[in-house]
């Protein structure tokens, strides 16, 4: 089982691969992606589990995000 720190490190690594920025606010996270200015993406106030799920969805959908 992964520790909280390992999960956050993995989250940041995956986010970087998918061109997302990660901001931590205590135990909440904001994911933002502005690579395609026509369709910027921002998810705020996410738990670690929710942030992981957003990135997994993007990974499975490809770089276009579905």
HELIX and SHEET records of a PDB file:
HELIX    1   1 UNK A    4  UNK A   17  1                                  14    
HELIX    2   2 UNK A   37  UNK A   39  5                                   3    
HELIX    3   3 UNK A   48  UNK A   61  1                                  14    
SHEET    1   A 3 UNK A  21  UNK A  25  0                                        
SHEET    2   A 3 UNK A  28  UNK A  33 -1                                        
SHEET    3   A 3 UNK A  41  UNK A  46 -1                                        
END                                                                             
